Amino acid sequence: MGSQSKEYVLITSSNFPTGGPGASYLNLFCRGVKNNGASISVYLLKGNAFGNYRYNGPRHAVTGDGIPYTYLGFKQRPLNVYLKLIDQFVSFVRLLLLLLSLVIRNRSSTILLYNSDIFFNLPICLIAKTAGIRIVKYAAEIIDKSQYSMSLLGKISRFAYMINFKYLNKLSDKLIVFSHYLKEEFLKMGIEEGKIIVQPNLTDFDYWHSDTADIKYTVGYSGAPYMKDGLHDLLKAINILSVRGLEVTLVIAGDATFGRTLLPELKEECIRLGISQKVTFTGLISVSEVKDYLSKCFLLAITRPDTVQTRAGFPTKLGEYFAMRKPVLTTRFGDMERYFKDGVDMVFAECGNPDSIADRIEWMLNHKNELNTIAGNGYVTARQLLDFRVSMKHIMMALA
């Protein structure tokens, strides 16, 4: 148990190797494992779910970096409730066969669990602990209860999530958490500090490097625009700046990756605020398209509110913003002030305060020379913290 495993088995409900922030993180994690001399294979509990994209490849495939991955259930995530049940059953059976094969082989494997629910986690934990297989779980955030519906199914889902969070996490040999807030929560639950690894996300700085492009938008935002991301505050700030007579434009690159689109409500908000002509919504687009849009922005913004969910998480987009060497505006949530300094690495605004966000954007527009230094400092600080080539060396040593 004390020696470093050379074989890792990643089991997840997220997309892989592409299809949203979770997929991006896992792709970089797997590349980092391989770069550090270990092998890793990925098993997907659910099929692809990324907008209108349809996965038509084989059930067993290999990424361009040589990472093998397998769909345990359907290759495409179904919307129909009956097909969902069939998909879940098929995935569950194949998962049990995978676990049985690991037990029979009796090799020094480590199971990595990312974004999987109690239905799958319970048998994984029971079988792995019985067979002496190491388990490493990721904890990327705490999902607020407001994200669950008040229906019976919603209440059951919330109960299952809390069991998973409070009890099954304790069965892990190691926990990879994205924030110090999460670390403190697990310490309160009695988990030993030595079992907790804090690493706030991963970024491929080489990929996100962007050559100079003509500026088309004042402010850029990327990612699924959920309520927790504070888009309403950012839209109100654009309105405030407009009232002040400043010509400020905003591009929002992204949408929900699966299910109902989030954009109609935001577009209605823009109409109410009178800023429809100043805001561009790209919808769900590829990573390369996101990069292209952000490269045309003067500054990049994250305006999350201060909630349990935002304190516990760490935005994937932050590393991508810094990698583009753009000035970054963020609100004071989570671990932001632990890692970055206001006016040195980035510019801070107050959470839930559109006036503060507007003031800071206006300050940035009036201090362009200072922003070049701030953007450069932010790039250096963020690369030391978030570059997957550096971070994965530390993670692999901690997993030993």
N, C-alpha and C positions, 0 to 999 in steps of 0.2 A: 504493500500500500504506500510505502514511502518513496519508492522509485518512480521516476517519470515514465508514464506510459508512452509507447511509441505508436500506438494505434488508438485513434479517436473515432467514435461513432456519434455523429450529430443527429439528433431526432428533433424535428420541428414541425409546427403547423404553419410556419411562414412560407412565403415564396422563396425560391432559390433557383438559380444564382442571381436573377434579376427580378424586379417588381416591387419597388418601394424601399423605405428605410431599413426594414428588417432584413430584406434580402441583401441590401448593400453591406450592412454590418456583417452578416454571416459569410458573405463572399470574401470580405477582407479577413475575417477571422480564419477561415479555412486556408486562404493563401498564406497567412502568417504561420499557421501550424506547419504547413508544408515547407515554407522557407526555413523553418527551424528544425528540419530533419525528421519530422514525424509524419505519419500517414493519417488521413481523415476521409471518411465517407459520410454522405448525407442521406438521410431517409426522411421523406416528406409525408407527414400524416394527412395532409390535405392537398388537393390539386391546385393548379395555378389559378390565381385570382388577381388580375390586374386590368381593370377596365374592359375594353373590347378585345384585348389581346387573347388569342386562342393558341394554346400550346399543342402542337401537332407532332412533336417529337416522340421518341421511344420512352417507355416506362423507365428503362435504365439508360442513363446518359453520362457524359463526362464534360466538364466545363473546359474552356480554352486553357485553363491553368492546370488541367489534369486532375480535378476533383470529381470523383464519381458521385452521382446522386440517383436516387430511386424513388418513384412515387409508390407508396404503399397502397393507396386507394385509387380513386379516379385521377386521371391526369389533369382534368379541368374541374374546378370546384363547382358543383351544381347549385342552382338556386331553388329548385323544387324540393320541398320538405321531405318527400318520400325518397327521392334520390340521395338526399343528404344522409338519411338513415342508413341506406344501403352502402353508401360510400364510407360512412363511419364504421360499419360492421366489417367491410372488406379490409379497411385499413387496420382495424383492431386485430383481426385474425393474422394478417401478415406481420404485424408488430410482434405478436406472440411468437411467431415462427422465427423472426429475427432474434428475439431475446433468447429463444431456445438454442439457436445456432451459436450465439455468443457463449452460453453456458457450456455447450458440448465442446466447443473449441478450447475452452478454458485458457484463453490467451489473456495477456495483460492489457485489456482494453479499458478505456474510459468512456462512459456514456455522457454526452453533452446534451442537456435539455434546454431548448429555447422556445418560448411561446407555445407551450402545449398545455391542454387543460387536464383536469383531474381524471377524466375518463381514460386518458392514456397514461398520465403520470403515475397513477396508483399502481397498475401492474408493473410498470417499469421499475418503480422504487422497490416494490415487494420482491420481485424476481432478482433484481440487481443486488439488493442487500443480502438476500438469502445465498446468492452465488458468490458473493464477495467481489462484485464488479463495482469499480469506482463510479460515482455519479457527480457531475458538475452541473449546477443549474445557473441559468442567467436570470437576473432580476433587473429589468430595464426600467420599470416604473411601478407605481401603485395606481390601479384603476379606480377612480373615484366612483362612489355609489351612484352619483347622478348619471353616469354613463349606462346604467342598467334601467330597463323599463320597469314600471310598477306592476306588470302582469305577473302571473304565477311563474311563468317560464323565466322572466327576468329575475325574480326573487331566488329561484332555484339556481340560476347561473351565478348570481352574486354570492350565494352561500357556498357553492362549489369553488368559486374563486378564492374566497377567504380561507377555506379548508386547505386549498392548494398553497396559498401564501403563508399561512400561519403554522401549518403542520408538516406538509410534505417537504417544504424547503429545509426543514430541520434534518431530514434524512440524507441530505447531500453531503458529500465529502468536502466540496468547495462550492462557494457561491461567487459568481462574477456579478457585481452590482455596478450601476452606472452613476451613483451619487453617494455622497457621504450621508445624506438623509436616509437613504435605504440602509446603509451600513449601521447607523444608529438604531433603526427600527429592528434590525436583526439581532443586534447586541441586546436590546431590551427583551427579545424573545429567548435569550439564553444561548444563542449561537456563539461559539468561540471566535474571537477576533482573528485568530490565525487562519480561520477557514474562509474569511471574506476578502475578496480581491476587488478593489475599487478601480475601475477604468471607465472614464466617461466617453464611451463610443470610440469609433475608429474612422480614419479618413485616408483615402489615397491622394496625397497631396500632388503627386505627379500627374494624375489624371485630371484633377480639377484646376491645375494651372491653366491660366487663360491669357492669351496674347491680347494686347490692347485693342479694344473695339470702340467704334463710335458710340457715344452715350445717347441712348434713345429714351430711357426711363430714369426718373430721379431715384425712386426707391424700388428695390426688388425683394420679393418674398418667394420662397419655394417650400413645397410640402403640402400635405393634405390640410386644408384650412378648417380644422375642427375648432370647437368652442375653446378648448384648452390652449389654442395657439394665439388667442387674442386678436384675431383679425378685425373684429368690430372696433376695438380701440384704435387700430392702425387706420381704418377707414375714417373714423371720426377725426383723427389727427390730420388726415389729408384735407378734410373739410375745413378744419380750423385754419390751415395754411392757405387754403383757397380764399377764405374770408379775409385773411390778412393781405391778399393781393399777390401771393406768391404762385408762380406757375410750377406746380409739383405734380408729377405723374407717378403712378404705381403699377407694377406688373405682378400678378399673383400666378405663379407657375405650379400647377398641381390641382388635384381633386382627390376624393376618396378613391382608394384602389379597388374597392369591391362594394357592390350594392348601390344604394341611392347616391346621386350626385349631391354635393354640398353647395354648389354654386348658385342656384336660384335664390336662396335666402340672402346671400351676400350681394347679389346683383340688385335685389329689391332694396337692400340697405343703401346701396350706392345711389339709387333713384331717390330715396327719401332724403339723402344728404346732398343731392344735387351734384354729385361728382362722377356720374356715369362716364362722361367723356374723358375723365382723368385716370380711370382704372381699366386695366386690361386683364382679362382672365384667359389663360391659355387652355384650361382644362387639363386632363391627365395626359402627360406627354412623356417621351422617353428621357432618359438621363442626359443624353447628348443634347437634346433640345432644351432641357432645363439649363444646362451649362451655357448654351448659346444665348438664352434670354438674360441670364444673370450677368454675363459678360458685358451686356449693353446697359447696365445700371450704374448709377453714380455711387450709391450706397446700398447695403443689404441689411434687412431688418428682421429681428425676432421680437415680438411684443407680447410674450406670454404673460398671463396674470399670475399672481402668487397664490397657488393652490397646492394641496397635498400632491396632486398628480404632477405638477410642474416642478415642485421641490424634489421629487423622487427621480425624475427623469433627466435626460441630457439630450438636447436636440442634435440629430444627425447633421442637419443643415449647417450648424455652426462651423464645424471643421471645413465643410465645403466652401462656405463663405470666405473664411480666412485663407484657404488655399488659393483663392482667386485674387488675393492681395487687394481686396476692396475694403473700404471703411465699413465697420460693422456697428450698427445700433442695436442694443438689446435692453430689455427691462431687467430689473434686479431680482431675478428668480433663481431658485436652486443654488447650484454651486458656482454661478457666474462670477461673483466677487471673490470667491476662494482662489480662482485661477487667473483672473484678468483685472486690470486696474483701469478705472475710469479716466479718460483723457490720455492714457498711455498706450493701452492695447486696443481699446474700443471705447464707444461712447454709451453711457448708461442713461436710461430714462426710468421713471417710476412705474411700477406695475399698475394696471387698471386706471391709468391717468392719461387720457388723450392729449390734454394740454401739455403735460410734460413731454410726451412723445413728439408733439408738434414743435415745442421749444427746442428740443435737441436736434431735430432735423433741420430747423432753421439755423441753429448754431453751426451745424456741419456745412450747410450751404455757404455760410459766411466765413468759414475758416478752412478753405480748401488746401492751403499750404500746410497747415498743421495736420490735416487728415492724412497726407502722404506719409508723415512720420508715424502716426498712430496705426495706419494700415500695415506698415512695415514691421512695427513692434508686435502687433497682433499676430502677424504671420509667423514670426520667430517663436513666440510663446506657444501658439497653438500647435505648431509643428512638433515641438518637444513633447507636448501633451497628447496629441491625437493621431500623429502619423502612425499607421498600422505597422510599418516596418520597425519602428522603435518600440511601440507599445506591446506588440506581440512577443518580443523578447522577454519583457518583464512578466507578461502573463504566463508564458511557458515555464519560466523559472518558478513562478508562484504555484503552478500546478504540479510541480515535481514532488 
